[in-house]
Amino acid sequence: MFVLPLGLGESWVRTLVDDPQAQKGMTEFLKLSDAIWLVAAAIVVIWSQFHLEGWKKTVRASLLIGIGSAVIEWIGAKTGVPFGPYIYTDNMGWQIGGVLPFTIPLAWIIIITGGRYLVEAIRPGLSPRMFALAVGAVALLTDLNLEIVAWKIRAYWIWYPFEQGPVPAMPPWQNYAAWFVLGICFTRLQPMVPSLPRSAAFWRPIVVLGVINLLFIAANIVRWIRLAG
């Protein structure tokens, strides 16, 4: 839990440990920890949806978001469309085909499912169109929160990898537009969230999404403090 907000990584390991083999082992462990907490979070979200909506809707939603996001992200990493020019590193776990970390589709499942339940909790009874727009806004806000940390601290992905000259300080604008539009599309392609009991299973995906955002907020605060210092 402390790895992400404190930005613990290879440089931190080098200052702490002198032995090269120990450095390599600790660095690999820190990389693995990022993948582990994402997998655990996705399991909690999917299991909660299963208890609330049944296995058919859960499998359909997980496959739709998982496969859909994997295809789009693969194309994005290869061509720069629709997000902009970027490549993934291996800091989020094993890469599918050496291109896409297997955890990226899991992250989309967490964000879209958690966002659907969050919107239902805040504004129940929205029309399908407004519901999808609200979930798209949740996805956009989450991306705004995580981008700089994921890029400049954790190096999950690298923006402008082939840029000649100074690299822009921020991701391209179309990245944020793509997150918003994809959040809407993934939501519209699913049934509306039914009237669900406000049980622990209902709140767990919301809590998972909230904790992830809080971790990235903490990491951003630590980064600002370091830059100010």
C-alpha positions in Angstrom: 0.0 0.0 0.0 2.9 2.4 0.7 4.8 1.6 -2.5 2.5 3.7 -4.7 2.1 6.9 -2.7 5.7 7.0 -1.6 7.0 6.3 -5.1 9.2 3.5 -4.0 11.1 2.1 -6.9 14.5 1.3 -8.4 16.2 4.5 -7.3 15.0 4.0 -3.7 16.3 0.5 -3.7 19.7 1.6 -4.9 20.0 4.0 -2.0 19.0 1.4 0.5 20.9 -1.7 -0.8 24.4 -2.0 -2.2 24.4 -5.6 -3.4 23.4 -5.8 -7.1 21.5 -9.1 -6.7 19.5 -7.8 -3.8 18.8 -4.6 -5.7 17.4 -6.7 -8.6 15.3 -8.8 -6.3 13.8 -5.9 -4.4 13.1 -4.0 -7.6 11.3 -7.0 -9.2 9.3 -7.4 -6.0 8.2 -3.7 -6.1 7.1 -4.2 -9.7 5.2 -7.3 -8.8 3.4 -5.5 -5.9 1.7 -3.1 -8.3 0.3 -6.0 -10.3 -0.7 -7.9 -7.2 -2.9 -5.1 -5.7 -4.6 -4.5 -9.1 -5.4 -8.2 -9.5 -6.7 -8.3 -5.9 -8.8 -5.2 -6.5 -10.3 -6.6 -9.7 -11.2 -9.9 -7.9 -13.1 -7.9 -5.2 -15.0 -5.9 -7.8 -15.9 -8.9 -10.0 -16.9 -11.0 -7.0 -19.1 -8.2 -5.7 -20.9 -7.8 -9.0 -21.4 -11.5 -9.2 -23.2 -11.5 -5.9 -25.4 -8.5 -6.9 -26.2 -9.1 -10.6 -25.5 -12.8 -11.1 -22.9 -14.6 -13.1 -24.3 -14.0 -16.6 -24.3 -10.2 -16.3 -20.9 -10.3 -14.5 -19.2 -12.5 -17.1 -20.7 -10.4 -20.0 -19.6 -7.1 -18.4 -16.1 -8.4 -17.5 -15.5 -9.8 -21.0 -16.9 -6.7 -22.7 -14.8 -4.3 -20.7 -11.7 -6.6 -20.5 -11.5 -7.6 -24.1 -12.7 -4.3 -25.5 -10.2 -2.3 -23.5 -7.4 -4.8 -24.3 -8.0 -4.4 -28.0 -8.2 -0.6 -27.8 -5.2 -0.2 -25.6 -3.2 -2.6 -27.8 -4.0 -0.5 -30.8 -3.3 2.6 -28.8 0.2 1.4 -27.7 1.0 0.4 -31.3 -0.4 3.4 -33.2 -1.1 6.2 -30.8 -4.8 6.1 -31.6 -7.0 7.1 -29.8 -4.9 8.1 -26.7 -1.8 9.6 -28.2 1.8 8.4 -28.5 2.7 6.1 -25.6 4.2 2.7 -24.8 3.8 0.5 -21.8 6.6 -0.7 -19.5 6.7 -3.9 -17.6 6.1 -2.1 -14.2 2.4 -3.3 -14.2 3.2 -7.0 -14.6 3.5 -9.4 -17.4 2.9 -8.0 -20.9 0.6 -9.7 -23.4 2.7 -10.1 -26.6 5.3 -7.7 -25.2 2.9 -4.8 -25.6 0.1 -4.6 -23.1 0.3 -5.4 -19.4 -2.4 -7.9 -18.4 -3.4 -5.6 -15.6 -4.7 -2.8 -17.9 -8.0 -4.5 -18.8 -8.4 -5.3 -15.0 -8.0 -1.6 -14.3 -10.7 -0.7 -16.8 -13.1 -3.3 -15.1 -12.4 -1.7 -11.7 -13.0 1.8 -13.0 -16.1 1.2 -15.1 -17.8 -1.2 -12.6 -16.9 1.0 -9.6 -18.1 4.0 -11.5 -21.4 2.4 -12.4 -22.1 1.6 -8.8 -20.9 5.0 -7.6 -23.2 6.9 -9.9 -26.1 4.7 -8.9 -25.4 5.4 -5.3 -25.2 9.2 -5.8 -27.9 9.7 -8.4 -30.3 6.7 -8.7 -32.9 6.8 -11.4 -30.8 8.6 -14.1 -31.7 8.0 -17.7 -29.4 5.6 -19.6 -27.8 8.5 -21.4 -27.1 10.6 -18.3 -26.0 7.5 -16.4 -23.4 6.8 -19.1 -22.2 10.4 -19.2 -21.8 10.3 -15.4 -19.7 7.1 -15.5 -17.6 8.6 -18.3 -17.0 11.6 -16.0 -15.9 9.2 -13.2 -13.4 7.5 -15.6 -12.1 10.9 -16.8 -11.6 12.2 -13.2 -9.8 9.0 -12.3 -7.5 9.3 -15.3 -6.8 13.0 -14.4 -5.8 11.8 -11.0 -3.5 9.0 -12.0 -1.8 10.1 -15.2 1.2 12.0 -13.8 1.9 9.5 -11.1 1.6 6.5 -13.5 3.9 8.2 -16.0 6.5 10.1 -14.0 6.7 8.3 -10.7 5.7 4.6 -11.3 6.5 4.6 -15.1 3.6 2.3 -15.9 3.7 3.8 -19.3 5.8 6.4 -21.2 4.2 9.3 -23.1 5.9 10.7 -26.2 8.5 7.8 -26.3 9.8 8.8 -29.7 9.7 12.5 -29.3 12.6 14.5 -30.7 13.5 17.4 -28.4 11.7 18.5 -25.2 8.9 16.3 -24.1 5.6 18.0 -23.2 4.9 18.1 -19.4 1.4 16.7 -19.8 -0.2 13.8 -21.7 -2.0 14.8 -24.9 -5.5 16.1 -24.7 -7.0 13.3 -26.7 -6.0 10.9 -24.0 -8.5 12.5 -21.6 -11.2 12.7 -24.4 -10.6 9.0 -25.1 -11.1 8.0 -21.5 -14.3 10.0 -21.3 -15.7 8.5 -24.5 -14.7 5.0 -23.7 -16.2 5.3 -20.2 -19.5 6.2 -21.9 -19.3 3.5 -24.5 -18.5 0.7 -22.0 -21.4 1.8 -19.9 -23.9 2.1 -22.7 -23.1 -1.4 -24.0 -24.2 -2.8 -20.6 -27.6 -3.0 -19.0 -28.4 -0.2 -16.6 -27.6 -1.0 -13.0 -30.8 -2.5 -11.5 -32.2 -1.4 -8.2 -29.8 -3.1 -5.9 -29.8 -3.6 -2.2 -27.2 -1.4 -0.4 -25.4 -4.3 0.9 -21.6 -4.7 1.5 -21.3 -6.2 -2.0 -22.8 -3.0 -3.5 -20.3 -0.7 -1.6 -17.2 -2.8 -2.1 -16.5 -1.7 -5.8 -17.1 1.9 -4.8 -14.6 1.5 -1.9 -12.0 -0.1 -4.2 -12.3 2.7 -6.7 -12.1 5.3 -3.9 -9.1 3.7 -2.3 -7.2 3.6 -5.6 -8.0 7.3 -6.2 -6.9 8.1 -2.7 -3.6 6.3 -3.2 -2.9 8.3 -6.4 -4.0 11.6 -4.6 -1.5 10.7 -1.8 1.2 10.0 -4.5 0.5 13.4 -6.1 0.8 15.2 -2.8 4.1 13.5 -2.1 5.3 14.5 -5.5 4.3 18.1 -5.0 6.0 18.2 -1.6 9.2 16.9 -3.1 9.1 19.3 -6.0 8.5 22.2 -3.6 11.4 21.0 -1.5 
